[in-house]
Amino acid sequence: MAGIDRVIIVVLDSAGVGALPDAALYGDEGANTLGHIGDAGPLAVPNMEALGLGNIIPIRGVSPRAETQGAWGKAGSLTKGKDTTVGHWEIAGVVMNEALPTWPEGIPPDVAEQFEAAIGRKTLGRTVASGTEIIDQFGAEHVRTGFPIIYTSADSVFQIAAHEEVVPLETLYDWCKTARKMLNVGRVIARPFVGKPGSWQRTAHRHDYSLEPPQQTMLDKLVEAKLPVVGIGKISDIFAGRGITETHPITSNSDGMDKTINLVAKGGKGLVFTNLVDFDMKFGHRRDVDGYRRALEDFDAELAKLQAVMKDGDLLIITADHGCDPAFKGTDHTREYVPILAAGKRVKPGTIGTRKSFSDIAATTAELLLGSKETGSFAREILG
């Protein structure tokens, strides 16, 4: 449609734009990730501002534009849940009517014992915790005993932390594969770290082991049509490798943008799907408002470079998968709308309004690249 050869989706992991109508059911009424970051100190993101970010919600430092350079709007979620896995699945067209299982009281004893029997070692932790706090609490005992630290969060996750000099990475990954076979949680996550008491540091060797999506995704449809689907960051992990023809792990937001820019500069067809996890992992969960703001401003500078190498047939969609408001209570994800910013030489500036579902992004991508008319697509609104 309208000469679109390739869609580039960049997910600013956790960059929500205000509480959804059902946020109170999740304890998240009043959450507003980008709004509250702006409230704490003016946000300077001129490139996203030009695309229409300030038109979506009021954000201090980001002015609304009467005339924008891109299309803008926001999307609600029809999925039950607010974690990375189901958020990305919905972006790819799969709406979950039932939430994936969580353990708000910590990992159940029978689950921990089954896992211990499978790996032949005791475990530490077993609780609900943030990744940095749990290492501070149990890191020294882990180094002394070699027992892995297992923990969960408000999300559907089973996380395993281990020191890289105590437990080899391959062993940690094997333990995760064992847990993945046992459990129906959304993700099993390897959380390797290094250092010593008082100066623990998580490393870039994290690895996510996700459930496979329960239905066909937009990624599957593209691969069936022989189009390339390139995952950058943890995209391949989130979809359990399904619907991905090429994957590029990253070590940071900056690395993710570098890889995205280099791939886009080469030209091509199909889909480039990038997740930038630092917003969530390093700043949202750690309640680091200033760090989150700086990361958004750094991304905005990289966005200009990405736009400069985009081809005539490229369409860029910037969005998020949930919120993680660092100025809100707690350290967990927040149930929020996500922004949608669309850019490209063929994009017609203006609003796309409030979409009912993240899956409208999948519908739009499928219509543009496969030529099928999809329910929820905003392709015709942004391309005329």
C-alpha positions as CSV (number, residue, x, y, z in Angstrom):
1,M,0.0,0.0,0.0
2,A,1.3,3.4,-1.0
3,G,4.7,2.0,-1.7
4,I,5.6,0.8,1.8
5,D,8.3,-1.8,1.6
6,R,9.4,-2.1,5.2
7,V,8.0,-1.3,8.7
8,I,10.3,-0.4,11.6
9,I,8.7,-0.8,15.0
10,V,10.7,0.5,18.0
11,V,9.3,-0.3,21.4
12,L,10.3,2.1,24.2
13,D,9.9,-0.6,26.8
14,S,7.6,0.8,29.6
15,A,7.1,4.3,28.1
16,G,3.3,4.5,29.0
17,V,1.2,7.7,28.6
18,G,-1.4,7.5,31.3
19,A,-3.5,5.0,33.2
20,L,-6.0,2.9,31.3
21,P,-9.7,2.9,32.4
22,D,-9.2,-0.4,34.2
23,A,-6.0,0.6,35.9
24,A,-7.6,0.6,39.4
25,L,-8.0,-3.2,39.0
26,Y,-4.2,-3.4,38.9
27,G,-3.6,-0.9,41.6
28,D,-2.3,1.6,39.0
29,E,-4.9,4.4,39.0
30,G,-3.0,7.6,38.5
31,A,0.1,6.1,36.8
32,N,1.5,8.2,34.0
33,T,5.1,7.3,33.0
34,L,6.0,10.0,30.5
35,G,3.7,12.6,32.2
36,H,5.3,12.2,35.6
37,I,8.9,12.1,34.1
38,G,8.1,15.5,32.6
39,D,6.6,16.8,35.8
40,A,9.8,16.0,37.7
41,G,11.9,18.0,35.2
42,P,11.2,19.3,31.7
43,L,11.7,16.6,29.0
44,A,13.6,17.7,26.0
45,V,12.8,15.4,23.1
46,P,12.5,17.7,20.0
47,N,12.3,15.0,17.4
48,M,9.5,13.1,19.1
49,E,7.8,16.4,19.8
50,A,7.9,17.2,16.1
51,L,6.2,13.9,15.4
52,G,3.4,14.8,17.8
53,L,4.3,13.4,21.2
54,G,3.1,16.5,23.0
55,N,-0.3,16.1,21.3
56,I,-0.9,12.7,22.9
57,I,-0.8,13.9,26.5
58,P,0.5,17.0,28.3
59,I,4.2,16.4,29.1
60,R,6.2,19.3,30.6
61,G,8.8,20.4,28.2
62,V,7.1,18.7,25.2
63,S,4.9,21.2,23.4
64,P,1.8,20.2,21.4
65,R,2.1,21.1,17.7
66,A,-0.6,22.5,15.5
67,E,1.3,20.9,12.6
68,T,3.3,17.8,13.2
69,Q,5.8,15.9,11.0
70,G,4.2,12.5,11.8
71,A,1.0,10.8,12.8
72,W,0.3,10.4,16.5
73,G,-2.1,8.8,18.9
74,K,-2.3,6.3,21.7
75,A,-3.5,2.7,22.2
76,G,-5.3,0.9,25.0
77,S,-4.9,-2.7,25.8
78,L,-7.5,-5.5,25.5
79,T,-5.1,-8.0,27.0
80,K,-5.4,-9.1,30.7
81,G,-2.0,-8.2,32.2
82,K,0.7,-5.6,32.0
83,D,4.0,-7.4,31.3
84,T,6.5,-7.4,28.5
85,T,5.4,-10.7,27.0
86,V,1.7,-10.0,26.6
87,G,2.3,-6.4,25.7
88,H,4.5,-7.4,22.7
89,W,2.1,-10.3,21.8
90,E,-0.7,-7.7,21.6
91,I,1.5,-5.4,19.4
92,A,1.9,-8.5,17.2
93,G,-1.8,-9.2,17.1
94,V,-2.5,-11.6,19.9
95,V,-4.9,-10.5,22.6
96,M,-4.8,-12.5,25.8
97,N,-8.2,-12.9,27.4
98,E,-6.8,-14.6,30.5
99,A,-3.8,-13.3,32.4
100,L,-0.7,-15.4,32.6
101,P,-0.1,-16.8,36.1
102,T,1.6,-14.7,38.7
103,W,2.8,-15.4,42.3
104,P,2.0,-12.3,44.4
105,E,3.0,-14.1,47.6
106,G,6.3,-15.4,46.2
107,I,7.3,-18.6,44.4
108,P,5.2,-21.4,45.9
109,P,7.1,-24.0,47.9
110,D,6.1,-26.9,45.7
111,V,7.4,-25.0,42.6
112,A,10.7,-24.2,44.3
113,E,11.1,-27.8,45.5
114,Q,10.3,-29.2,42.1
115,F,12.9,-26.9,40.5
116,E,15.5,-27.8,43.2
117,A,15.0,-31.5,42.5
118,A,15.5,-30.9,38.8
119,I,18.8,-29.0,39.1
120,G,20.1,-30.8,42.2
121,R,20.7,-27.7,44.3
122,K,18.8,-25.8,46.9
123,T,17.6,-22.2,46.1
124,L,17.6,-18.9,47.8
125,G,15.0,-16.1,47.8
126,R,11.8,-17.5,46.4
127,T,10.1,-14.1,47.0
128,V,8.7,-11.1,45.2
129,A,11.5,-8.6,44.7
130,S,13.3,-6.2,42.5
131,G,16.4,-7.6,40.8
132,T,18.9,-5.3,42.6
133,E,17.3,-5.8,46.0
134,I,17.3,-9.6,45.8
135,I,21.0,-9.7,44.9
136,D,21.8,-7.3,47.8
137,Q,19.9,-9.6,50.1
138,F,21.2,-13.0,49.0
139,G,24.3,-12.3,46.8
140,A,26.9,-13.1,49.5
141,E,25.1,-16.3,50.5
142,H,24.8,-17.3,46.8
143,V,28.6,-16.9,46.3
144,R,29.3,-18.9,49.4
145,T,26.9,-21.8,48.6
146,G,26.4,-21.8,44.9
147,F,22.6,-21.9,45.4
148,P,20.8,-19.9,42.7
149,I,18.5,-17.0,43.7
150,I,15.0,-17.4,42.4
151,Y,12.4,-14.7,42.6
152,T,9.4,-13.2,40.9
153,S,7.5,-9.9,40.5
154,A,4.0,-8.6,39.7
155,D,4.7,-10.0,36.2
156,S,4.3,-13.6,35.1
157,V,8.0,-14.4,35.6
158,F,10.4,-16.9,37.2
159,Q,13.8,-15.3,37.5
160,I,17.1,-17.0,38.3
161,A,20.0,-14.9,39.4
162,A,23.6,-16.3,39.7
163,H,27.1,-14.9,39.8
164,E,29.0,-15.5,36.6
165,E,32.1,-16.6,38.5
166,V,30.1,-19.0,40.6
167,V,27.7,-20.5,38.1
168,P,28.9,-20.6,34.4
169,L,26.5,-18.9,32.1
170,E,25.7,-22.1,30.2
171,T,24.7,-23.8,33.5
172,L,22.5,-20.8,34.3
173,Y,20.9,-21.0,30.9
174,D,20.4,-24.8,31.3
175,W,18.6,-24.2,34.6
176,C,16.3,-21.7,32.8
177,K,15.5,-24.2,30.1
178,T,14.7,-26.7,32.8
179,A,12.3,-24.2,34.5
180,R,10.8,-23.3,31.2
181,K,9.7,-26.9,30.6
182,M,8.2,-27.1,34.1
183,L,6.3,-23.8,34.2
184,N,3.5,-22.0,32.3
185,V,4.6,-18.5,33.4
186,G,5.2,-15.9,30.6
187,R,8.9,-15.8,31.0
188,V,11.8,-17.6,32.7
189,I,14.7,-15.1,32.9
190,A,18.4,-15.7,33.4
191,R,19.7,-12.8,35.6
192,P,23.5,-13.1,35.7
193,F,25.6,-10.7,37.8
194,V,29.1,-10.0,38.9
195,G,30.9,-8.1,41.7
196,K,31.0,-8.4,45.4
197,P,28.9,-7.3,48.4
198,G,28.1,-3.6,48.2
199,S,29.0,-3.4,44.5
200,W,27.0,-6.1,42.7
201,Q,26.3,-5.5,39.0
202,R,23.9,-7.3,36.7
203,T,25.5,-8.1,33.3
204,A,24.3,-7.9,29.7
205,H,24.1,-11.7,29.5
206,R,20.4,-11.7,30.6
207,H,18.4,-14.2,28.6
208,D,14.6,-14.5,28.4
209,Y,12.8,-17.8,27.8
210,S,9.2,-17.1,26.8
211,L,6.2,-19.2,26.2
212,E,5.3,-19.4,22.5
213,P,2.3,-17.1,21.6
214,P,-0.9,-19.2,21.7
215,Q,-2.0,-18.0,18.3
216,Q,-0.6,-16.9,15.0
217,T,1.1,-13.5,15.2
218,M,1.7,-10.8,12.6
219,L,5.3,-12.0,12.6
220,D,4.2,-15.5,11.6
221,K,2.2,-14.1,8.7
222,L,5.1,-12.1,7.4
223,V,7.5,-15.1,7.5
224,E,4.9,-17.3,5.8
225,A,4.8,-14.6,3.0
226,K,8.6,-15.0,2.7
227,L,9.3,-11.5,4.1
228,P,12.3,-10.9,6.5
229,V,11.5,-10.3,10.2
230,V,14.5,-8.9,12.0
231,G,14.3,-8.8,15.8
232,I,16.6,-6.5,17.7
233,G,17.1,-6.8,21.4
234,K,14.9,-9.3,23.3
235,I,12.3,-9.6,20.5
236,S,13.3,-13.1,19.6
237,D,13.2,-14.1,23.2
238,I,9.7,-12.7,23.7
239,F,8.3,-14.7,20.8
240,A,10.3,-17.8,21.7
241,G,12.1,-17.4,18.3
242,R,9.0,-17.9,16.3
243,G,8.3,-15.6,13.4
244,I,11.8,-14.3,13.4
245,T,14.2,-14.7,10.5
246,E,17.2,-12.8,12.0
247,T,18.0,-11.7,15.5
248,H,20.5,-9.2,16.9
249,P,21.0,-9.2,20.7
250,I,21.9,-5.9,22.3
251,T,23.7,-4.6,25.4
252,S,22.0,-1.3,25.8
253,N,19.5,1.1,24.3
254,S,22.4,2.8,22.5
255,D,23.5,-0.5,21.1
256,G,20.0,-1.3,20.0
257,M,19.6,2.0,18.2
258,D,23.0,1.6,16.5
259,K,22.0,-1.9,15.2
260,T,18.6,-0.6,14.1
261,I,20.2,2.4,12.3
262,N,22.8,0.2,10.5
263,L,20.1,-2.3,9.4
264,V,17.8,0.4,8.1
265,A,20.6,2.2,6.3
266,K,21.2,-0.9,4.2
267,G,17.6,-0.9,2.8
268,G,15.3,-3.8,2.5
269,K,11.8,-5.2,2.9
270,G,9.7,-6.7,5.7
271,L,9.9,-5.8,9.4
272,V,12.5,-4.5,11.7
273,F,11.2,-5.0,15.3
274,T,13.3,-3.4,18.1
275,N,12.9,-3.5,21.9
276,L,14.8,-1.0,24.0
277,V,14.7,-2.5,27.5
278,D,16.8,0.0,29.4
279,F,13.9,2.3,30.0
280,D,12.1,-0.5,32.0
281,M,15.0,-2.5,33.4
282,K,17.4,0.3,34.4
283,F,15.1,3.2,35.2
284,G,11.4,2.3,35.6
285,H,11.8,-0.6,38.0
286,R,14.6,1.2,39.9
287,R,12.4,4.4,40.2
288,D,15.1,6.5,38.6
289,V,13.2,9.4,37.2
290,D,16.2,11.4,36.1
291,G,17.8,8.4,34.5
292,Y,14.6,7.6,32.6
293,R,14.4,11.2,31.3
294,R,18.1,11.2,30.2
295,A,17.5,7.9,28.4
296,L,14.5,9.4,26.6
297,E,16.5,12.3,25.5
298,D,19.4,10.1,24.3
299,F,16.9,8.0,22.3
300,D,15.5,11.2,20.8
301,A,19.0,12.1,19.5
302,E,19.3,8.7,18.0
303,L,15.9,9.0,16.5
304,A,17.1,11.8,14.3
305,K,19.9,9.5,13.0
306,L,17.4,6.8,12.3
307,Q,15.1,9.1,10.4
308,A,18.0,10.3,8.3
309,V,18.8,6.8,6.9
310,M,15.2,5.7,6.3
311,K,14.3,5.0,2.7
312,D,11.3,6.3,0.8
313,G,9.4,3.0,1.4
314,D,10.1,2.9,5.1
315,L,7.5,3.5,7.8
316,L,8.6,3.9,11.5
317,I,6.3,3.3,14.4
318,I,7.4,4.2,17.9
319,T,5.4,2.7,20.7
320,A,5.6,0.9,24.1
321,D,4.4,-2.3,25.7
322,H,3.1,-1.1,29.1
323,G,4.1,1.5,31.7
324,C,6.6,1.5,34.5
325,D,6.1,4.8,36.1
326,P,9.2,5.6,38.2
327,A,7.4,8.4,40.1
328,F,4.5,6.0,41.1
329,K,4.2,3.7,44.0
330,G,6.1,0.4,44.0
331,T,8.6,-0.9,41.4
332,D,6.3,-2.9,39.1
333,H,4.8,-2.3,35.7
334,T,1.9,0.0,35.4
335,R,-1.3,-0.5,33.4
336,E,-1.2,2.4,30.9
337,Y,-2.0,3.5,27.4
338,V,1.0,3.4,25.0
339,P,2.0,6.1,22.6
340,I,2.0,5.6,18.8
341,L,4.1,7.9,16.7
342,A,4.4,7.1,13.0
343,A,7.0,8.7,10.7
344,G,8.3,8.3,7.1
345,K,8.4,10.1,3.8
346,R,4.9,8.8,2.9
347,V,3.2,9.5,6.2
348,K,0.4,12.0,6.3
349,P,0.7,14.0,9.5
350,G,-2.2,14.1,11.9
351,T,-4.0,12.2,14.7
352,I,-5.0,8.6,14.6
353,G,-6.9,9.1,17.9
354,T,-7.1,6.5,20.7
355,R,-6.9,3.0,19.4
356,K,-8.7,0.2,21.3
357,S,-5.8,-2.2,21.2
358,F,-2.1,-2.4,20.7
359,S,-3.0,-5.0,18.0
360,D,-3.9,-2.1,15.7
361,I,-0.2,-1.9,15.1
362,A,-0.1,-5.5,13.9
363,A,-3.2,-4.8,11.7
364,T,-1.5,-1.8,10.2
365,T,1.8,-3.6,9.5
366,A,0.0,-6.6,7.9
367,E,-2.1,-4.3,5.7
368,L,1.0,-2.4,4.5
369,L,3.2,-5.3,3.9
370,L,0.8,-8.1,2.9
371,G,-1.9,-6.0,1.3
372,S,-4.7,-7.5,3.3
373,K,-7.3,-5.2,4.9
374,E,-7.2,-5.7,8.6
375,T,-9.6,-4.8,11.3
376,G,-8.1,-2.0,13.5
377,S,-5.6,-0.9,10.9
378,F,-4.7,2.8,10.7
379,A,-2.8,2.4,7.5
380,R,-5.2,4.4,5.4
381,E,-5.3,7.1,8.0
382,I,-1.6,7.7,8.0
383,L,-1.0,7.2,4.3
384,G,-4.1,8.7,2.8
